[in-house]
């Protein structure tokens, strides 16, 4: 039986990795999973979906249990809650890989599916490009200084790295863990996505 094509996307905050992932799924006509994974987990845990916002992660990339969305789970340690979240995400991601071709964003999917050999992409960009994109896509950043936005970007990336490193025992962003690294600094996301989709069509689907 042929295995399904799975493309995993890890990305720096502000690199437009999420948009590239969405466009790749569209161009390749396959499923796309990002926030849908956490929405499913939120339902299973009985918490508000807002609990899974980047802003509710601590310096170690763990979701904090002080959120109002956690309802009756306040007495559970943050690590145990995050381990539960990881286990649920792992189960959901494994089921996706068994039933369909898909692009999956984040959640250590590249590591979780390592035995299925997904095509692993890491998207990154320079500091100025990330700053510009964060200003353009988030109206709430309008009144923030450049230094404050840069600090927020570094904090989110640091959290993602620590979360990934903890659960995978691998280094987030390290080139040996990926099949393709994409630098989106100063580049048009549509053009980058089209070029990568063309490559993947030949590499994975022919």
Backbone as numpy.savetxt, mean C-alpha at the origin, in Angstrom:
# Nx Ny Nz CAx CAy CAz Cx Cy Cz
-2.95 -26.48 -13.53 -3.79 -25.28 -13.53 -2.92 -24.04 -13.53
-3.24 -23.08 -14.40 -2.47 -21.84 -14.46 -2.71 -21.00 -13.22
-1.62 -20.42 -12.70 -1.79 -19.56 -11.54 -2.23 -18.18 -12.00
-2.94 -17.48 -11.11 -3.42 -16.15 -11.44 -2.26 -15.15 -11.42
-2.40 -14.11 -12.23 -1.40 -13.04 -12.27 -1.67 -12.06 -11.14
-0.69 -11.90 -10.26 -0.82 -10.96 -9.15 0.32 -9.95 -9.23
-0.04 -8.68 -9.18 0.93 -7.59 -9.17 0.78 -6.87 -7.84
1.86 -6.80 -7.08 1.80 -6.10 -5.79 2.52 -4.75 -5.91
1.95 -3.76 -5.28 2.49 -2.40 -5.33 2.81 -1.92 -3.91
4.08 -1.65 -3.65 4.48 -0.96 -2.43 4.87 0.45 -2.85
4.62 1.45 -2.02 4.88 2.81 -2.49 5.16 3.77 -1.36
6.00 4.75 -1.67 6.22 5.85 -0.75 5.01 6.78 -0.79
4.75 7.44 0.32 3.64 8.38 0.39 3.93 9.57 -0.52
2.98 9.91 -1.40 3.16 11.03 -2.30 3.84 10.66 -3.60
4.14 9.39 -3.81 4.82 8.96 -5.05 3.83 8.68 -6.17
2.54 8.71 -5.86 1.47 8.37 -6.81 1.43 6.88 -7.10
1.96 6.08 -6.21 1.93 4.63 -6.38 0.52 4.07 -6.41
-0.35 4.63 -5.59 -1.74 4.17 -5.58 -2.42 4.43 -6.92
-2.17 5.60 -7.50 -2.78 5.94 -8.78 -2.22 5.06 -9.90
-0.92 4.78 -9.85 -0.31 3.88 -10.83 -0.94 2.50 -10.72
-1.13 2.02 -9.50 -1.75 0.71 -9.28 -3.15 0.67 -9.88
-3.93 1.72 -9.63 -5.29 1.77 -10.14 -5.32 1.76 -11.67
-4.42 2.55 -12.26 -4.37 2.63 -13.73 -3.87 1.31 -14.34
-2.92 0.65 -13.69 -2.44 -0.63 -14.19 -3.58 -1.65 -14.22
-4.37 -1.69 -13.17 -5.51 -2.61 -13.12 -6.49 -2.29 -14.25
-6.69 -1.01 -14.49 -7.60 -0.58 -15.55 -7.06 -0.98 -16.93
-5.80 -0.68 -17.19 -5.20 -0.98 -18.49 -5.12 -2.49 -18.75
-4.85 -3.25 -17.69 -4.69 -4.69 -17.84 -6.01 -5.44 -17.69
-7.06 -4.70 -17.34 -8.41 -5.26 -17.17 -8.42 -6.37 -16.12
-7.83 -6.07 -14.97 -7.84 -7.01 -13.85 -8.32 -6.28 -12.60
-8.54 -7.02 -11.53 -9.09 -6.43 -10.31 -8.05 -5.56 -9.59
-8.58 -4.64 -8.78 -7.73 -3.71 -8.02 -8.15 -3.75 -6.56
-7.18 -3.93 -5.66 -7.47 -3.95 -4.24 -6.52 -3.03 -3.49
-7.12 -2.12 -2.73 -6.35 -1.22 -1.87 -7.11 -1.07 -0.55
-7.91 -0.04 -0.46 -8.66 0.18 0.78 -9.72 -0.89 1.00
-10.08 -1.61 -0.08 -11.09 -2.67 0.06 -10.67 -3.73 1.06
-9.36 -3.97 1.16 -8.86 -4.98 2.11 -9.14 -4.54 3.54
-8.80 -3.27 3.83 -9.02 -2.78 5.19 -10.50 -2.58 5.49
-11.29 -2.26 4.48 -12.73 -2.12 4.69 -13.34 -3.46 5.11
-12.86 -4.53 4.47 -13.34 -5.87 4.83 -12.94 -6.20 6.28
-11.71 -5.87 6.63 -11.24 -6.14 7.99 -12.03 -5.32 9.01
-12.33 -4.06 8.66 -13.09 -3.20 9.57 -14.45 -3.82 9.89
-15.09 -4.37 8.86 -16.39 -5.02 9.07 -16.23 -6.22 10.00
-15.20 -7.04 9.74 -14.98 -8.24 10.56 -14.67 -7.90 12.01
-13.96 -6.76 12.22 -13.58 -6.38 13.58 -14.63 -5.52 14.27
-15.61 -5.04 13.50 -16.63 -4.18 14.08 -16.12 -2.80 14.43
-15.21 -2.27 13.58 -14.67 -0.94 13.84 -14.99 -0.01 12.67
-14.83 1.28 12.92 -15.04 2.28 11.88 -13.89 2.22 10.88
-14.19 2.35 9.57 -13.15 2.28 8.54 -12.11 3.38 8.72
-12.49 4.51 9.35 -11.55 5.61 9.57 -10.39 5.20 10.48
-10.57 4.12 11.20 -9.51 3.63 12.07 -8.24 3.33 11.28
-8.39 2.98 9.98 -7.26 2.55 9.18 -6.61 3.67 8.37
-6.87 4.91 8.73 -6.20 6.02 8.05 -4.73 6.06 8.44
-3.89 6.56 7.51 -2.45 6.67 7.80 -2.20 7.48 9.07
-3.06 8.48 9.30 -2.86 9.37 10.44 -3.09 8.67 11.78
-3.67 7.48 11.74 -3.92 6.74 12.98 -2.87 5.68 13.23
-1.71 5.82 12.55 -0.60 4.91 12.79 0.47 5.61 13.62
1.10 4.84 14.49 2.17 5.42 15.29 3.50 5.33 14.57
4.59 5.71 15.25 5.91 5.75 14.61 6.39 4.38 14.16
5.78 3.32 14.68 6.16 1.97 14.29 5.25 1.39 13.20
4.35 2.23 12.67 3.46 1.77 11.62 2.28 0.97 12.14
2.07 0.95 13.46 0.96 0.21 14.04 -0.24 1.13 14.20
-1.43 0.58 13.97 -2.65 1.36 14.19 -2.86 1.51 15.68
-3.11 2.74 16.12 -3.23 3.00 17.54 -4.63 2.68 18.03
-4.75 2.22 19.26 -6.03 1.78 19.80 -6.76 2.88 20.53
-6.28 4.12 20.41 -6.98 5.22 21.06 -8.12 5.76 20.22
-8.26 5.26 18.98 -9.29 5.73 18.08 -10.68 5.38 18.60
-11.61 6.28 18.41 -13.00 6.02 18.81 -13.58 4.85 18.02
-13.03 4.60 16.83 -13.54 3.53 16.00 -13.29 2.15 16.55
-12.43 2.04 17.57 -12.11 0.70 18.08 -13.13 0.15 19.06
-14.10 0.97 19.43 -15.19 0.52 20.26 -14.71 -0.25 21.49
-15.01 -1.54 21.57 -14.71 -2.29 22.78 -13.34 -2.92 22.83
-12.43 -2.54 21.93 -11.14 -3.21 21.88 -10.03 -2.45 22.59
-10.35 -1.46 23.37 -9.34 -0.59 23.95 -8.37 -1.31 24.87
-8.80 -2.40 25.48 -7.95 -3.08 26.44 -6.98 -4.06 25.79
-7.10 -4.25 24.49 -6.19 -5.14 23.78 -4.95 -4.36 23.39
-3.80 -4.96 23.50 -2.57 -4.25 23.16 -2.52 -3.93 21.68
-1.81 -2.85 21.37 -1.71 -2.44 19.97 -1.08 -3.54 19.11
-0.09 -4.21 19.63 0.57 -5.25 18.85 -0.38 -6.39 18.54
-1.17 -6.80 19.52 -2.10 -7.91 19.27 -3.17 -7.51 18.28
-3.64 -6.26 18.34 -4.63 -5.78 17.38 -4.03 -5.78 15.98
-2.81 -5.29 15.86 -2.18 -5.21 14.54 -1.82 -6.59 14.00
-1.50 -7.51 14.88 -1.26 -8.88 14.44 -2.55 -9.49 13.91
-3.65 -9.19 14.58 -4.95 -9.67 14.12 -5.28 -9.07 12.76
-5.00 -7.77 12.58 -5.24 -7.11 11.30 -4.39 -7.75 10.21
-3.12 -8.00 10.51 -2.22 -8.62 9.54 -2.71 -10.01 9.14
-3.14 -10.80 10.12 -3.61 -12.15 9.84 -4.87 -12.12 8.96
-5.78 -11.19 9.25 -6.99 -11.08 8.44 -6.66 -10.64 7.02
-5.74 -9.68 6.90 -5.32 -9.21 5.58 -4.66 -10.34 4.81
-3.82 -11.12 5.48 -3.14 -12.25 4.83 -4.15 -13.23 4.26
-5.16 -13.55 5.05 -6.19 -14.50 4.62 -6.93 -13.97 3.39
-7.31 -12.68 3.43 -8.06 -12.07 2.34 -7.20 -12.02 1.07
-5.93 -11.63 1.22 -5.01 -11.52 0.08 -4.77 -12.90 -0.55
-4.62 -13.93 0.27 -4.45 -15.28 -0.25 -5.68 -15.71 -1.05
-6.84 -15.38 -0.56 -8.07 -15.75 -1.28 -8.18 -15.02 -2.61
-7.76 -13.75 -2.63 -7.76 -13.00 -3.89 -6.87 -13.70 -4.91
-5.68 -14.08 -4.48 -4.70 -14.68 -5.39 -5.19 -16.03 -5.93
-6.05 -16.69 -5.20 -6.55 -17.99 -5.61 -7.68 -17.90 -6.62
-8.37 -16.74 -6.67 -9.57 -16.69 -7.49 -9.48 -15.79 -8.72
-8.48 -14.85 -8.77 -8.49 -13.90 -9.88 -7.15 -13.22 -10.07
-6.97 -12.63 -11.28 -5.83 -11.75 -11.54 -6.10 -10.43 -10.83
-5.07 -9.84 -10.23 -5.32 -8.61 -9.47 -4.06 -7.80 -9.23
-4.29 -6.50 -9.01 -3.26 -5.59 -8.50 -3.60 -5.34 -7.04
-2.64 -5.57 -6.15 -2.88 -5.41 -4.72 -1.89 -4.39 -4.17
-2.41 -3.38 -3.49 -1.59 -2.29 -2.95 -1.30 -2.52 -1.47
-0.01 -2.48 -1.12 0.40 -2.49 0.28 0.07 -3.75 1.04
-0.04 -3.63 2.37 -0.39 -4.70 3.31 0.56 -5.89 3.26
1.82 -5.68 2.87 2.83 -6.75 2.81 2.43 -7.85 1.83
1.63 -7.50 0.82 1.13 -8.52 -0.11 2.25 -9.24 -0.84
3.33 -8.53 -1.17 4.44 -9.17 -1.86 5.05 -10.28 -1.02
5.13 -10.05 0.28 5.69 -11.05 1.20 4.68 -12.16 1.47
3.45 -11.81 1.71 2.41 -12.79 2.00 2.27 -13.80 0.85
2.42 -13.32 -0.39 2.24 -14.17 -1.56 3.56 -14.64 -2.17
4.63 -14.59 -1.41 5.95 -14.87 -1.98 6.04 -16.24 -2.64
5.33 -17.23 -2.11 5.37 -18.56 -2.70 4.66 -18.62 -4.04
3.78 -17.66 -4.30 3.06 -17.60 -5.57 3.81 -16.73 -6.60
4.91 -16.15 -6.16 5.78 -15.35 -7.02 5.03 -14.23 -7.76
4.44 -13.30 -7.02 3.77 -12.16 -7.67 4.81 -11.26 -8.32
4.36 -10.39 -9.22 5.26 -9.38 -9.79 5.25 -8.20 -8.84
6.41 -7.88 -8.26 6.49 -6.93 -7.15 7.06 -5.59 -7.63
6.28 -4.54 -7.38 6.67 -3.19 -7.81 6.82 -2.29 -6.58
7.85 -1.46 -6.60 8.01 -0.43 -5.57 8.06 0.93 -6.27
7.22 1.87 -5.82 7.13 3.20 -6.43 7.67 4.23 -5.44
8.55 5.08 -5.93 9.15 6.09 -5.07 9.32 7.41 -5.83
9.68 8.45 -5.13 9.88 9.76 -5.76 10.75 10.62 -4.85
11.28 11.71 -5.42 12.09 12.61 -4.60 11.19 13.47 -3.71
11.80 14.13 -2.75 11.05 14.88 -1.73 10.20 15.99 -2.33
10.72 16.70 -3.32 9.98 17.83 -3.90 8.76 17.35 -4.67
8.89 16.24 -5.39 7.75 15.70 -6.12 6.65 15.24 -5.17
7.05 14.61 -4.08 6.07 14.15 -3.10 5.37 15.32 -2.42
6.13 16.36 -2.13 5.56 17.57 -1.52 4.52 18.20 -2.45
4.87 18.33 -3.71 3.97 18.94 -4.70 2.68 18.14 -4.83
2.79 16.83 -4.90 1.61 15.98 -5.07 0.71 16.02 -3.84
1.33 16.06 -2.67 0.53 16.13 -1.45 -0.26 17.43 -1.38
0.32 18.51 -1.84 -0.38 19.79 -1.87 -1.53 19.76 -2.88
-1.28 19.16 -4.03 -2.28 19.14 -5.10 -3.49 18.28 -4.77
-3.26 17.17 -4.09 -4.36 16.22 -3.90 -5.08 16.36 -2.56
-4.54 17.13 -1.65 -5.14 17.24 -0.31 -5.41 18.70 0.06
-6.67 19.16 -0.07 -7.02 20.54 0.28 -6.65 20.91 1.71
-6.64 19.93 2.60 -6.33 20.22 4.01 -4.88 20.63 4.20
-4.04 20.39 3.18 -2.63 20.78 3.28 -2.39 22.25 2.89
-3.43 22.91 2.44 -3.29 24.27 1.92 -2.67 25.23 2.94
-3.04 25.08 4.19 -2.58 26.01 5.22 -1.36 25.50 5.99
-0.81 24.36 5.55 0.37 23.81 6.22 1.65 24.29 5.54
2.69 24.46 6.32 3.98 24.85 5.77 4.62 23.66 5.05
5.58 23.97 4.16 6.29 22.89 3.46 6.97 21.96 4.45
7.55 22.53 5.49 8.28 21.70 6.46 7.33 20.76 7.19
6.12 21.21 7.49 5.14 20.37 8.17 4.71 19.22 7.27
4.47 19.50 6.00 4.05 18.45 5.06 5.17 17.45 4.87
6.40 17.95 4.74 7.55 17.04 4.60 7.67 16.13 5.83
7.42 16.70 6.99 7.49 15.92 8.23 6.42 14.83 8.23
5.21 15.17 7.77 4.12 14.20 7.70 4.47 13.07 6.73
5.06 13.43 5.58 5.44 12.43 4.58 6.47 11.47 5.16
7.49 12.03 5.81 8.54 11.18 6.40 7.96 10.26 7.46
7.03 10.78 8.25 6.42 10.00 9.32 5.62 8.83 8.77
4.84 9.08 7.73 4.02 8.02 7.14 4.91 6.96 6.49
5.93 7.40 5.76 6.85 6.44 5.13 7.59 5.62 6.18
7.98 6.27 7.27 8.69 5.55 8.34 7.78 4.50 8.95
6.51 4.85 9.12 5.56 3.90 9.68 5.34 2.71 8.75
5.22 3.00 7.45 5.04 1.91 6.48 6.24 0.98 6.49
7.43 1.57 6.55 8.65 0.77 6.55 8.72 -0.12 7.78
8.42 0.44 8.94 8.52 -0.35 10.18 7.47 -1.46 10.22
6.28 -1.16 9.73 5.22 -2.19 9.68 5.65 -3.33 8.77
6.14 -2.99 7.58 6.57 -4.00 6.61 7.76 -4.79 7.15
8.72 -4.08 7.69 9.93 -4.74 8.20 9.59 -5.71 9.34
8.64 -5.30 10.20 8.29 -6.14 11.35 7.64 -7.45 10.90
6.64 -7.35 10.01 5.89 -8.54 9.64 6.59 -9.39 8.58
7.39 -8.78 7.72 8.03 -9.55 6.65 9.45 -9.98 6.99
10.06 -9.28 7.96 11.48 -9.49 8.26 12.34 -9.17 7.04
11.83 -8.32 6.18 12.57 -7.82 5.03 12.61 -6.30 5.11
13.45 -5.68 4.28 13.58 -4.24 4.31 12.69 -3.59 3.25
11.78 -2.74 3.71 10.86 -2.02 2.82 11.65 -1.14 1.86
11.40 -1.27 0.57 12.06 -0.44 -0.43 13.39 -0.96 -0.91
13.89 -2.04 -0.31 15.18 -2.59 -0.73 15.03 -3.27 -2.08
15.88 -2.91 -3.03 15.67 -3.31 -4.42 15.63 -4.81 -4.65
16.34 -5.59 -3.81 16.34 -7.03 -4.02 15.00 -7.69 -3.72
14.08 -6.94 -3.09 12.76 -7.49 -2.76 11.71 -7.20 -3.82
12.11 -6.57 -4.94 11.13 -6.17 -5.95 11.62 -6.54 -7.35
10.65 -6.67 -8.26 10.95 -6.96 -9.66 11.10 -5.70 -10.49
10.48 -4.63 -10.04 10.54 -3.36 -10.77 10.44 -2.19 -9.80
11.38 -1.26 -9.90 11.33 -0.02 -9.12 11.00 1.13 -10.05
10.05 1.96 -9.67 9.60 3.07 -10.51 9.82 4.39 -9.79
10.62 5.25 -10.39 10.84 6.59 -9.86 9.91 7.55 -10.60
8.92 8.10 -9.88 7.92 8.97 -10.52 8.27 10.45 -10.40
9.46 10.78 -9.95 9.85 12.19 -9.77 9.71 12.96 -11.08
8.85 13.98 -11.06 8.69 14.84 -12.22 8.08 14.17 -13.43
7.49 13.00 -13.26 6.96 12.25 -14.40 5.43 12.26 -14.42
4.87 12.15 -15.61 3.43 12.08 -15.79 2.96 10.67 -15.44
2.05 10.56 -14.49 1.62 9.26 -13.99 0.92 8.44 -15.08
0.16 9.09 -15.92 -0.55 8.38 -16.99 0.45 7.74 -17.95
1.48 8.49 -18.32 2.49 7.95 -19.24 3.27 6.80 -18.60
3.64 6.97 -17.34 4.36 5.91 -16.63 3.50 4.66 -16.56
2.23 4.82 -16.22 1.34 3.67 -16.08 1.15 2.94 -17.40
1.01 3.69 -18.47 0.84 3.08 -19.79 2.08 2.28 -20.20
3.26 2.86 -19.93 4.51 2.18 -20.29 4.67 0.89 -19.49
4.38 0.95 -18.19 4.51 -0.23 -17.34 3.47 -1.28 -17.74
2.25 -0.84 -18.03 1.19 -1.78 -18.45 1.58 -2.49 -19.74
2.17 -1.77 -20.67 2.61 -2.38 -21.93 3.67 -3.44 -21.67
4.60 -3.13 -20.77 5.64 -4.09 -20.40 5.04 -5.33 -19.75
4.11 -5.12 -18.83 3.52 -6.24 -18.10 2.67 -7.12 -19.00
2.00 -6.52 -19.98 1.22 -7.31 -20.93 2.11 -8.31 -21.64
3.28 -7.86 -22.04 4.21 -8.75 -22.74 4.88 -9.74 -21.80
5.20 -9.28 -20.61 5.94 -10.12 -19.66 5.08 -11.15 -18.95
3.85 -10.76 -18.59 3.02 -11.61 -17.76 1.86 -12.28 -18.50
1.41 -11.68 -19.59 0.18 -12.17 -20.20 0.37 -12.81 -21.58
1.59 -12.83 -22.09 1.82 -13.44 -23.40 2.55 -14.76 -23.27
